[in-house]
Amino acid sequence: MFQQETIPVPSIDTMSGDIRAKSPSVSSVATPYDNVEEGDLLSETRERRLLETKLLHHFVTEVIYTFPAVEEPKVKHTWMVDVFELGLRFDFLHNTILAISALHLAAMTDSGDTDVRFRDSYQQPDTSFRTSGVPVNTLCKAHRVYLNLAIRQQRAALANINPDNACAICFCGSLIAMQSFRLLPDSTQQLDDYHWIRLLHSLSGIINLARPMLADDAPYNNIIHSKPDFSRAFTHIFHEKNAGPFHPILDFPGHPEDPDQDDESIRSYNAVVGAIGYIYERILEQEPDSWNGRRLVSFGMMSPSRFVQNVAESRPRALVIIAHFFAMNTMIKHFWCSHESAVREIKRLAMLVPREWQWAMVWPLKMAQKCEAGFQQRQRELSHGPPQSFSMMIPDIRERFPLSSQSDEMSAERYT
């Protein structure tokens, strides 16, 4: 089971980013895969050297082009050069690079998807990873082994966090965060349903812990200051005023939960529904997918602790909000780590939400249905030849989001 562990270091309040002395620890990240047999994968063999070379090559030629803001020269240089140099010094970062590369290569090889990055923007050559010759089961095993190893090594580094390793710890956290939505089923048991948001929340505390130790010229600052601007996240994004057409979810008298809502839960719901509405408006304005992808990853990392707790307790309102979060994911066509899993999660949540809350699941289910139709069209095209641009399979954005963005008030009946 996915459990958090604690490290005796100053904790970070993820709502404010301030270091708080009242708590002596911050949650570290536990290894997500149980009973993973390393076998000969980590033995010093020619096969291991070739696999790791392949994964490192794939990282710089494919994976980094799916990252937020990589169109910015400084950000591209950071992922392509600076992270590699840090990986040569810190094994936990090196193994995290191998883990995300193996996961991406396995996912793309399995789906046959060759439109996962912005080739039109960057004019990078197609390296045709579908002909990599590495079996998918080998890639999945490599992902599990390297990610578990990286997290164990990062845990040890956290016990001795300092200005020298702080930058590598931040990069490691960001790379793990990008994998959180698409973690593979464990070889012996399924990951619990909400592992991803708890994982992201733990990573937020770790990154916020390391950030004050960064030097002014630390490469991770290029990521922090990349677009979109997160400097006013909680006053600008996580605010009830942004709820817009999703405001009926916040009708606490009309749709109470059991047990009765406490003030902290109400504040957390106001914040996260505001963030959902903010992302929705940015999608309507057709801001770059990479920007909205970063916002979606940050949603889990920056959500209030009480909301994360309510999700883990399967509170109906919290589950409905998570369904809307995944509905946003269906619109981010280059967000490889969660695009397809979003459809599955919405359907699963619809079965968990009680009958009196099903009105709030109608719109997420409509988005999942439209997204799934796009997948089916894509598979038909792949079977008949080279795929068209993925954007050709996504209807007009306002058709995908039928709710009016002009009204800040909407009844439950109109919402459906």
ZAKOLVO-928807 format. One record per residue (C-alpha): x, y, z. Coordinates in steps of 0.5 Angstrom, whole numbers, padded with zeros to 4 digits, always signed. Example, Ala and Ser with C-alpha at 12.3 -4.5 7.8 and 13.67 -1.06 7.14 Angstrom:
<pts>
+0025-0009+0016+0027-0002+0014
</pts>
This chain:
<pts>
+0000+0000+0000+0002+0007-0002+0004+0010+0005+0008+0016+0007+0014+0017+0011+0017+0022+0015+0024+0025+0015+0026+0030+0021+0027+0036+0018+0023+0043+0018+0016+0042+0015+0013+0047+0010+0006+0049+0010+0004+0048+0003-0001+0053+0003+0003+0059+0004+0010+0056+0003+0013+0059+0010+0017+0054+0014+0013+0053+0020+0017+0051+0027+0010+0048+0030+0011+0041+0026+0018+0037+0027+0017+0033+0020+0015+0033+0013+0012+0027+0009+0017+0024+0005+0015+0020-0001+0015+0012+0000+0017+0007-0006+0010+0006-0010+0012-0001-0012+0012-0007-0007+0016-0013-0008+0019-0011-0014+0025-0016-0016+0031-0012-0019+0034-0019-0022+0039-0018-0026+0037-0011-0028+0042-0007-0024+0048-0012-0025+0054-0009-0029+0052-0012-0036+0052-0010-0043+0045-0010-0043+0044-0005-0037+0049+0000-0041+0045-0001-0047+0038+0000-0044+0041+0006-0040+0044+0009-0046+0037+0008-0049+0033+0011-0044+0038+0017-0043+0038+0019-0051+0030+0018-0050+0030+0023-0045+0033+0029-0049+0030+0027-0055+0023+0026-0053+0021+0027-0046+0024+0034-0045+0019+0036-0050+0013+0034-0047+0015+0039-0041+0012+0045-0039+0015+0052-0042+0020+0048-0046+0019+0053-0051+0023+0058-0047+0031+0057-0049+0033+0057-0041+0028+0052-0039+0030+0047-0045+0038+0048-0044+0036+0047-0036+0033+0040-0038+0038+0038-0043+0044+0040-0040+0044+0042-0033+0039+0037-0030+0044+0032-0034+0050+0035-0030+0047+0034-0024+0045+0027-0025+0052+0025-0026+0053+0028-0019+0047+0025-0015+0045+0018-0016+0037+0020-0014+0036+0025-0020+0040+0020-0025+0035+0014-0023+0029+0019-0023+0031+0021-0031+0032+0013-0032+0025+0012-0029+0021+0017-0033+0024+0016-0039+0022+0008-0039+0015+0010-0037+0014+0015-0043+0018+0010-0048+0013+0004-0045+0007+0008-0045+0008+0011-0052+0011+0004-0055+0004+0001-0052+0000+0006-0055+0003+0007-0062+0003+0015-0060+0008+0019-0064+0005+0026-0063+0006+0027-0056+0011+0033-0056+0010+0040-0060+0014+0038-0066+0011+0043-0070+0014+0048-0065+0021+0045-0064+0022+0042-0071+0026+0036-0068+0027+0030-0072+0022+0024-0070+0027+0019-0067+0021+0013-0068+0021+0010-0061+0016+0005-0063+0022+0002-0067+0027+0002-0060+0027-0006-0060+0026-0006-0052+0020-0010-0050+0015-0006-0046+0015-0011-0040+0023-0009-0040+0021-0002-0040+0016-0003-0034+0020-0007-0030+0026-0001-0031+0021+0004-0029+0019+0001-0023+0026-0001-0021+0029+0006-0022+0023+0010-0019+0024+0006-0013+0031+0006-0012+0031+0014-0014+0026+0015-0008+0030+0011-0003+0036+0015-0005+0032+0022-0005+0030+0020+0002+0037+0019+0005+0039+0026+0001+0033+0029+0005+0036+0027+0012+0042+0031+0010+0039+0037+0006+0044+0042+0004+0045+0048-0001+0049+0043-0005+0044+0038-0006+0038+0042-0006+0037+0044-0013+0038+0036-0015+0032+0035-0010+0028+0040-0013+0029+0037-0020+0028+0030-0017+0021+0032-0014+0019+0035-0021+0020+0029-0025+0017+0024-0020+0011+0029-0020+0010+0028-0027+0010+0021-0027+0005+0021-0021-0001+0020-0026+0001+0014-0030+0004+0010-0024+0004+0003-0027+0000-0003-0023+0004-0006-0017+0006-0013-0019+0003-0016-0013-0003-0011-0011-0006-0005-0014-0004+0002-0012-0009+0006-0008-0014+0010-0011-0012+0017-0009-0004+0015-0009-0003+0021-0014-0005+0027-0010-0002+0024-0004+0004+0023-0008+0004+0030-0011+0002+0033-0004+0008+0030-0001+0013+0033-0006+0010+0040-0005+0013+0040+0002+0020+0037+0000+0021+0042-0006+0018+0048-0002+0023+0045+0004+0029+0045-0001+0028+0052-0005+0030+0057+0000+0037+0053+0000+0038+0055-0008+0043+0059-0010+0041+0065-0014+0044+0062-0020+0041+0055-0019+0038+0052-0025+0032+0050-0022+0030+0057-0022+0029+0057-0029+0023+0052-0028+0021+0057-0022+0020+0063-0026+0018+0060-0033+0011+0061-0036+0006+0061-0033+0007+0065-0027+0006+0062-0020+0008+0068-0016+0001+0069-0014-0002+0062-0014-0006+0062-0008-0009+0069-0008-0010+0069-0016-0011+0062-0018-0014+0058-0012-0020+0063-0010-0027+0062-0010-0028+0068-0015-0025+0064-0021-0031+0058-0020-0035+0061-0025-0040+0056-0028-0037+0051-0023-0040+0055-0017-0046+0050-0016-0041+0045-0013-0040+0050-0007-0047+0050-0006-0046+0048+0001-0053+0049+0004-0056+0046-0002-0052+0040-0003-0049+0038+0004-0044+0032+0006-0044+0028+0012-0041+0029+0016-0043+0036+0017-0038+0041+0013-0033+0044+0018-0030+0051+0016-0023+0049+0014-0026+0044+0009-0031+0049+0006-0025+0054+0005-0021+0048+0002-0027+0047-0003-0027+0054-0005-0020+0054-0006-0020+0048-0011-0026+0049-0014-0023+0056-0016-0017+0053-0019-0021+0049-0023-0025+0055-0026-0019+0058-0027-0016+0053-0031-0022+0052-0035-0022+0059-0037-0015+0059-0039-0017+0053-0043-0022+0057-0046-0017+0062-0048-0013+0057-0051-0007+0058-0047-0001+0053-0049-0002+0046-0047+0005+0046-0043+0002+0052-0039-0004+0048-0037-0001+0042-0036+0004+0045-0031-0002+0048-0028-0006+0041-0027+0001+0038-0024+0001+0044-0019-0006+0043-0017-0005+0037-0013+0002+0040-0011-0001+0046-0008-0008+0044-0006-0010+0045+0001-0008+0039+0006-0016+0039+0008-0018+0038+0001-0013+0032+0000-0015+0029+0007-0023+0029+0004-0021+0026-0002-0017+0020+0001-0024+0020+0006-0028+0019-0001-0032+0025+0001-0037+0026-0005-0036+0034-0006-0028+0032-0006-0029+0026-0011-0034+0031-0016-0028+0036-0016-0023+0031-0017-0027+0029-0023-0027+0036-0026-0020+0036-0025-0019+0030-0029-0024+0033-0034-0019+0038-0035-0014+0033-0037-0018+0031-0043-0017+0037-0046-0009+0037-0045-0007+0033-0052+0000+0033-0050+0000+0031-0043+0002+0024-0044+0002+0022-0037-0005+0023-0035-0009+0024-0042-0012+0017-0042-0012+0015-0035-0017+0021-0034-0022+0018-0038-0021+0012-0033-0021+0016-0027-0028+0020-0029-0031+0013-0030-0029+0010-0024-0031+0016-0020-0038+0016-0023-0039+0009-0019-0036+0012-0013-0040+0018-0012-0047+0017-0009-0054+0018-0013-0055+0025-0010-0049+0028-0013-0049+0025-0020-0052+0031-0022-0045+0034-0022-0042+0028-0025-0046+0029-0032-0041+0034-0035-0034+0030-0033-0037+0024-0036-0039+0028-0043-0032+0030-0043-0029+0023-0042-0034+0020-0047-0032+0026-0052-0024+0024-0051-0025+0017-0051-0029+0018-0058-0022+0021-0060-0018+0015-0058-0022+0011-0062-0021+0015-0068-0014+0015-0067-0014+0008-0067-0017+0007-0073-0012+0012-0076-0006+0008-0074-0009+0002-0077-0009+0005-0084-0003+0009-0084+0001+0015-0081-0004+0019-0076-0006+0026-0077-0005+0031-0072-0008+0030-0065-0011+0037-0066-0016+0034-0071-0019+0029-0067-0021+0035-0061-0027+0038-0063-0028+0046-0062-0026+0048-0055-0033+0051-0054-0036+0045-0056-0032+0041-0051-0034+0045-0045-0041+0047-0046-0042+0051-0040-0043+0058-0041-0036+0062-0038-0040+0068-0038-0044+0067-0032-0042+0066-0025-0048+0063-0022-0051+0057-0025-0056+0052-0022-0055+0045-0021-0061+0044-0026-0057+0049-0031-0051+0045-0029-0053+0039-0032
</pts>
